[in-house]
């Protein structure tokens, strides 16, 4: 099943810039698809196996970077009037890398479908609800960066705007914040999305933040040269700020939960799960909700763990809805609180999901 959403507001539109800034390209038009590769299905489809979940090391993803990354910047205005700026890799630059790698199959995978169920789950796009989550996280910035060890797990991360916001804030406040570790985990169905989009965006956010601190203004549209010295500085900065990065690909499933459990057991931390536009269909909604509940329950002290889920109230013609998601997680013993509503364009919400404390 493949489709493109036919209603307005399905993606991030042009974001206003200051007079001094050049126009920001409309990334709503940047869509991609990964056509069938055996095995490559996100949800059960007749005759196709599930893509096995796997962890990817930061080092292995860094090895696949090209010599340069072309980017443009998305500016997100927060509720207090300040901005978060996200340099994001250009989709045409992804095509350039695939051409350099002589990857004809990969080039054929870039198309116009928003989602191709069981094959490509929208990871090349930045979705509106991810911006809603950035604004919610901004209001919780102090909570996320202070106190005990923290873990952010973004399910269906794609371009990863919410977690990138936390990453930038952690870098900016590294001198003041607690020395306790911050674990940032990025999960997307497609490993290609992690390699070609998620990791480059992380590196761009780091480069922008450190450049502004040391050298002044950062060009909103330019290229980042990937050198050995830059990667060494990136690794050193992560170590100095006590930030670790973990990457997962594959279908939401018990096997995926087991992967996360291995990491949680190795490095315990208070958990915040993030998900944007992950409930677009009944199948996606069910897989996401059950995985979310299972991961939340990995922490026996559930009072410190929560999930923040942003989505459209109804996905017309596809079948998912916020109400159905809330009903399902409540059936699994969770509590749900609606903490943000957006009425402009297609109605959207951000909900907070928590589990009751587990009795000994």
N, C-alpha and C positions, 0 to 999 in steps of 0.2 A: 504494500500500500504506500503510495507516494502522493504528496499534496503540497500545495502552498496555501497559506491562510488567505482567504479572499476578502477579509474585512480590514478596515483601517486600524492603525494602532498596534499592528502585530509585531512591530519591531521598533528599535530606537530611530527616531527621526533626527533631522538636523538639530544640533544643540546650539543655542545662541552663543556667540563669542563676544569678546570685547572688541571695541573699534580697532584696537591694535593687532588683533589676531586675524589671520587669513580665514576664509570660510572653511568649516570642517566638512569633509565629504560625508555624504549620507551613507552610513554603513548598513542601512536597512536593505540596500540593494545587494549587499555582499552575502550571498548564500552559497552553500556548497552541499554536495552529496557524496557519499561513498557508496558506489554501486556494489552489487553482490560480490563478496569475496568469501569463499568457503574456508572456515566457518565464520559467519558474520551476521548474526541476528541478535537484536536486542531483546525481543520478546518471542514467545513460541509461534512459529509459522510452519505450516505443514511442510515437511520435507527438509527443513533447515534446522541445524543444531544451534544452540546458544553459543555465543562467543565467550570462551572461558575467561573469567576474571584473572588478571595478573597485575603484579606490582612492577613499576618501572623505576629504576634508579635515576637520580638527578644526573649522574655522570653519563649514563647511556643516552639520555635525551640531549645533553649538551654536545655530545659527539656528533649529533646529526645536524647541528646548526650550520647555516651557510656562512660565508665570509662577511656578509652584510645583511641587515634587516631593514627594509623600508617600512616606514610607519606614518600614520597620521594620528591626531589626538582628538579624543572625545572629552568634552568638558561637561561634568555633571554638577549642577547647582544644588547645594544642600539646603535644608530647611532654614538654616541660620544665615543664609546668604553667601557663605563661602563656597568654594568649588573644589572638586577632586578632578584631576586631569589624568586621563588614561591614554597613554600612547599605545596604539594597537597595530599589530602587523597588518599590512595591506594584503588583501586576498590575491591581488595580481602578483605580489611578490612570492606568495606561496606557489603560484603557477610557475614563476621563474625558477624556483628551487626544484620543482618537479621536472622541469625541462632540463636543468643542469644534471639531474640524476638520471636522465633518459628514462623516466618513469611514465610510459605511455598509459598504463592502466591508471596511475594516480591522476594524470591530466584528464582522463576521461571521467574520473570520479567527481570533478568539480562541475556542478550544474546549477539549476535554478530551484530545485525543490527545497522548501523549508525543512521538511522532515521526510525521510523515506523509511517508514516503519520497519524495524528489524535490520536495517542496513546503515542508515545515517540518522543521527538524532539531534540535528540542529546545532552542532558545536561550532560551526564557523560564523554564527550570527551572535550579535549582542542583543538580547531581548529586553523589552521594556521592564519586565519585572525584576531584572537584575539591577536596574537603576533604582527601583523602589527599595530593594534590599540594601543598596549602598546607603540610602538615606536613613533607613532604620538602623543599620549598623553604626552610622555616624553618631546617632543619639546615644549609642551604647559604647562608644569608643573607650571611655575610661574603664568600664567594666571588662571589656575584652582584653585590655592591655595591662591591667594591674592584677596584683594578687598572685594566686597560684598559677601553676603551669596551665596553659590553655591550648586547646586543639580546635582548629577550624577545619571542618570537612565539607567541601562543596561537592554535592552530588549532581552530576550533569553539568560540569563546570564550563565547558566550551571556552569562551574568551575570558571567563573568570573575573568579571568586574567586581563582585562583592569581596572576594578574597583578596584581590589586588588592592582594594581600598584598605583593608586591614593591614596588608603587607606594607603599603606606603606609610600608614600611620605608625606602625611599629618601627620602621626605619627612622622616621622623623623624630620619634620620642625615645630612641634607644638609650640616650644618656640619662633620661629621667625615669624610664619605666623599670619595673621590677626585673631582676636578673633571671627570674624563672623562665623556663623555655616556652617558646611559642611554636607549635607544630601546625603547619599549613598543609592540608591534604587536598589534592585535586583529583577528582574522579570523572572520567568521561567514557561513554561507551566505546568511542573510537580511539584507538591508540594514535592514529594519524593526527587527530585533533590535538592531542597532548603534545605531539612532536612539532607540528607545524604552526600552532596557534598559541596554546596555553603557555608553554615554556618561553617562547619568544616574548610574549606579553609580560611575563614575570621579569625577564631580563630587562625589558624596556622600562618597566616601572622602577626597578632598582636603579638603572642608569639615570633616569630622569631625576629621581629623588637625590641621589648622591651628587649629580651634576649641579643641581640648583643650590645645594648646600655649600659646594666648594667653588663653583665657577659662575653662578648667576643664572639668567634666563635659559630655558631649554627650548629649542626650536620645535614648534608644534607639528611640523611636517618635515621630515628629513630621513636620514638613514643612520643606523648604528653599526659601526664597524666592529666585528667580532674578532678580537685578538686574544692571544694567550694571556697577555697581561690583564685584559679586561675580565676574562673568566677567572683568573686568579684573584683579582680584586673582589669579584662577586662572591666567590667562595669564602674569602677572608671576612667579608662584611657579614655574611650569614652567620659565620662562627662567632664573630664579635658581638652581634646582636642576639645570639642564642636563638636563631630561627632555623627550623628544619623544614624541608620540603619533601613531600611524599606524593607519588603519582600512582593512580590505579586506572585500569581500563577493563572493559567487559560488562557483561549483563549484571543487573541487580539481581542477586540470588543468594542462597545460603553460602555458596562458595565465596562470593564477594564479601559477605559479612565475616567469614573466617579470615580473609586477608586483613581486613580492618582490625579484627580482634588481635591478630598477631602483633600489629603495630601498637595498639592500645595497651596490651599487656607489657610490651617492651618499654613504653614510655607513657605512664598514666598521666592524664590531664583532664581538666574540666572541658567538656565537649560542647561545641556549638555546630550543628549541622545546618547547611545552607542549601536551598534548592530554588531555582528560578525556572518557571515554565516547564516543570517536570511532570505535570499531571494532565497533559493535553488530551489523552485518550484513556478509556477505561483500563486497557492493558498496562499502559505506562503508569497510570495512577495507582493501580493495585501493586505493581512491582516496586514502585517508589515508596509507597506507604509502608509496605511490609518490611522493606529493607531499612527504612528510617527507624521504625519501631525496634527492629532487632538490634541496630547499632546503638540506639539510645539505651537499650537494656544491657549493653556490655558493661556499662558503668554501674556498679552496685550503689553508688551514691548518686542516685538519679536526680537529687535536688539541685545539683550543679550543672546538669546537662539539659539542653533544649535544642529545638530545631526552629528555624525561621524559613518559612516557605512563601514565596511570592508567585502569584499566578493570576491569570484572567478569571473572572468570576465564572464565565462559561466559555467553552471552546466550541463555538457553533459549528455544527456539521462534523465534529470529530468525536465529541462525547464526554470529555473531561469537564469537571467543574470543581470549584472550591468547596461547595457544599458537600459533594460526594466524597471528596478527600477528607473533610472534617468528620463526616459520619463514619468513615472507615477507620480512622485512627482512634476515634472514641471507642469504637467496638473493640479495639485492641488494648483498651485501658489507658489511653492518653487523655489529657485535658487539652483543650484548644482555646486560644484567645485571639480574636481578631485585633491586630494592633495598628493597622494602617489600611485606609481605603483611598483609591484613586478613581475619580469620577470623569476625568477628561479622557475623551476617546473611548476605547473599550474599557469597561469597569474592571478594576483589578484590586487585589487585596494582598496583604501580607499577614500570615497567621503564625502564632507562636505555639509550638507543640511541646508538651512536657509529659513525662511519665510520673506516676505516683511512686513514692519511695518503696523499694522492695524490702519486704520484711525478712529478717534473718531466719 
